Amino acid sequence: MGIDRDAVDALGDEVLDWRYKAIPASAHGSTVRDYVRAHRPLDEFGTPLLTFDESALDHNVRLMADWTRKAGVELAPHGKTTMAPQLWRRQLDAGAWGITVANLPQVRVARAFKVCRVLLANSLLDEAGLAWLAGELENEPEFDFLCWVDSVRSVELMDGALRTARAQRQVDVCVELGGPHGRTGVRDENDAVTVAEAVRKAATLRLVGTAGYEGALAHDSSSEGLAAVDTYLRRLADLYGRLSYETDEPVVTAGGSSYFDQVVDALGGLDATVVLRSGAYIIHDDGFYRQISPFARTLPGPDRFRSAMHGWARVVSRPEPGLALLDAGKRDLPFDEDMPMPQFVRGRGAEPVAGARVTALNDQHTYLRGSQVEVGEVVRLGLSHPCTACDKWNLIPVVDDADAAHPVIVDLIRTWF
């Protein structure tokens, strides 16, 4: 299962201009392809800026692909992390089973690039969206699509809309199991069996598996958090065994980027195609995922994921002792999990910004305290949570080595949020 490589390659023909806030005026008029071939220095770029690190991207893709292969499970990376078909292609080329998305607009992006297998980790209930999906499935016999249901009402709405659209192919669905105070998903296994029976009675739908998301039930790697995840996954495994499927190759799917090791432990022994949906791993971070990733807990340093994203911001003001204002803010950098972390000043080598910390972000400013940085200097920032970083940039420069004294641009990644 793959992606339209020609469509991805055609992104290199886009002309750089003012539409891309990361791109310097000196690059305007050049195509993406020509600019990348020129291997221009990062020093040419202004601030604020988000960059990816090529060596870290390559390492993370290979590490996860090797791990899932050895674990005997499939991987459908959650594409919402990057919404970048160029990165999806890397993941698919490394053996990914499909691409996961979160909503209908993201499905349309995937289909614009002819992703052959798409998992919608959500319910699809609106009539217009289901009519479009019915046409897409009818016109593209090789297109595989899978989504969730968690109530009889959901089944009725899907069936009614697909009947109205005169759908020719059944839509594959999984019954989603949730947990107390979590997100979507049936809370009670007996109710889940009832939902499954409703799916089997709906001529427009086909029951192909069970699904869930353990990451909604814990947010750390404490013993209590890990136990809550394990309890939920055992419930999901039990539910899988209770249902009768309308396919010879049923699926059970779970797994974000925080607890995928426990998913394999709980579900790996089932007579099913086990599909992980981890997405953040390709970018990783210097905050939340660095702390909670299974590899951070169990593997030696060189075998862990590496942060592939960094922020770059310039000191624009030193209005009072101990306070510096940088020219990046909430419109540029993620802040929902942790504040950006000052790492070093460009031009000073890799010397850490000792004692410095970010205390707040405004829309366009970062409050940096406890530092000795000077007005005009550029600070590299470690970031937390790639899912709320990539969405702020429609074109992201990729450097050869973000730790180098003078990084060089080796790619430009287009996003579609």
C-alpha positions, -999 to +999 in steps of 0.1 A: +000+000+000+015+033-010+011+069-021+012+087-055+050+093-057+046+116-087+021+138-068+046+141-039+075+148-063+054+175-079+056+195-047+091+203-057+077+224-085+060+249-062+074+284-065+086+300-033+071+334-023+054+354+004+029+326+011+055+306+031+064+325+063+096+304+068+111+314+034+135+343+031+128+369+004+161+359-013+145+326-022+113+340-038+109+330-074+128+298-070+111+264-070+113+242-040+134+217-060+160+242-071+163+259-038+169+225-020+195+216-046+214+248-039+221+236-003+217+271+011+228+278+047+203+282+075+219+315+083+199+329+054+166+324+071+150+349+094+132+343+127+109+330+140+115+296+125+108+259+129+132+234+114+134+196+111+167+177+114+173+152+085+194+128+105+169+126+133+140+121+109+158+092+092+168+076+125+133+078+139+116+063+108+141+034+107+139+027+144+102+025+145+100+004+113+125-021+127+108-023+161+073-030+147+087-055+123+104-074+151+073-071+172+052-087+145+027-058+143+017-033+116+021+005+117-003+030+103+013+063+115-010+090+126-006+115+098-022+144+117+011+150+135+027+164+103+001+164+076+031+162+053+028+137+024+065+138+019+070+124+054+041+100+049+059+086+019+090+080+040+069+061+065+051+040+038+084+033+021+097+020+054+069-005+055+039+013+070+006-005+065-013+027+059-018+062+071-041+073+100-059+106+100-083+123+125-111+139+104-126+142+069-105+171+057-074+151+065-088+121+046-092+144+016-055+154+019-045+117+020-067+110-011-053+140-030-020+121-028-036+088-035-028+072-002-041+037-007-051+027+028-065+053+052-076+048+088-099+074+101-095+072+139-129+087+144-165+084+134-177+098+100-213+108+103-221+138+081-241+131+049-219+151+026-187+135+038-202+100+035-215+108+000-180+119-010-165+087+006-189+065-013-179+080-046-142+077-037-146+040-029-166+033-060-141+051-083-110+037-067-112-001-063-077-002-046-086+024-020-090+008+015-108+029+041-116+021+078-133+042+105-148+038+139-183+036+154-192+037+191-231+037+192-261+022+174-270+058+165-237+062+147-244+030+127-279+043+118-266+076+106-239+061+085-262+035+070-288+061+062-264+085+045-247+057+025-280+044+013-290+079+002-257+082-017-264+048-033-230+035-021-218+006-041-190-006-017-195-013+020-176+009+044-153-010+068-157-001+105-143-010+138-162-009+171-144+016+193-139+009+230-133+038+253-126+042+290-138+062+320-133+099+315-116+092+282-125+104+247-149+086+223-156+049+224-182+026+240-178+025+277-193-009+283-184-041+266-220-054+264-230-021+247-201-027+223-215-061+213-248-044+206-231-019+184-213-047+165-246-065+159-261-033+145-231-030+121-236-066+109-272-058+101-264-027+081-260-035+044-237-005+038-212-014+065-188-042+072-175-051+107-138-056+104-123-051+139-121-033+172-103-001+179-093+021+208-069+047+221-051+041+254-034+075+254-066+092+266-065+073+299-030+083+311-006+112+306+026+100+323+047+069+329+038+066+366+029+031+379-007+043+382-007+056+346+009+024+332-016+003+351-046+022+338-033+017+302-027-020+308-062-025+323-078-008+293-058-027+267-068-060+284-105-049+280-099-042+244-083-076+238-113-093+255-138-073+234-119-083+203-124-120+212-162-115+218-171-101+184-177-119+151-162-102+120-172-100+084-137-105+071-111-133+072-084-107+083-099-088+112-080-058+127-074-046+163-059-012+165-046+010+192-013+027+201-002+063+202+035+073+207+034+069+245+025+033+253+029+013+221+050-013+239+021-021+262-002-023+232+020-050+217+022-069+250-016-069+254-027-074+218+002-091+201-010-126+209-044-122+193-054-139+160-056-105+143-038-079+124-025-056+151-021-021+139-003+006+159-012+042+150+018+060+166+025+093+148+045+117+169+076+094+169+088+107+135+094+142+149+096+133+186+105+162+209+126+175+238+097+176+262+066+154+266+075+125+244+112+125+254+099+117+289+071+093+282+082+073+251+086+036+257+121+038+242+131+065+267+120+041+295+136+009+282+164+016+256+199+030+258+205+065+245+216+058+209+186+036+203+160+061+214+141+085+193+157+118+186+141+152+186+138+163+149+124+197+155+138+230+168+126+265+171+148+295+163+141+329+177+159+362+179+164+384+209+146+416+201+145+433+235+162+434+269+138+457+286+148+450+322+175+430+341+171+392+337+144+394+310+149+389+272+121+390+246+124+367+216+105+371+183+086+338+184+053+331+201+022+310+202+017+315+165+050+299+159+058+273+186+040+247+206+032+255+242+003+232+252+025+205+269+057+224+279+072+258+273+100+259+247+134+251+262+165+274+254+193+252+242+221+274+228+228+307+211+237+304+174+273+313+168+285+305+203+289+268+196+269+242+215+274+259+248+241+256+268+222+288+278+230+283+314+202+291+338+178+303+311+142+294+311+111+303+291+083+315+315+056+326+291+046+330+254+024+358+239+011+356+204+044+367+189+069+369+218+087+345+241+097+356+277+132+343+283+145+348+319+178+341+336+199+344+305+229+365+293+218+367+257+222+399+238+198+418+215+202+404+180+214+369+190+194+338+178+185+312+204+178+276+194+148+262+214+139+226+222+102+220+218+075+198+232+046+182+213+051+180+175+013+178+169+010+214+178+042+225+161+038+214+125+003+230+122+018+265+125+040+262+094+030+254+058+066+249+047+093+236+071+130+237+063+150+205+069+186+209+079+214+184+076+224+187+112+208+211+137+238+208+160+263+220+133+278+255+135+263+263+101+234+239+092+225+235+056+190+232+040+185+198+025+147+197+021+115+218+024+085+199+039+050+211+028+022+206+053-016+207+047-035+217+078 
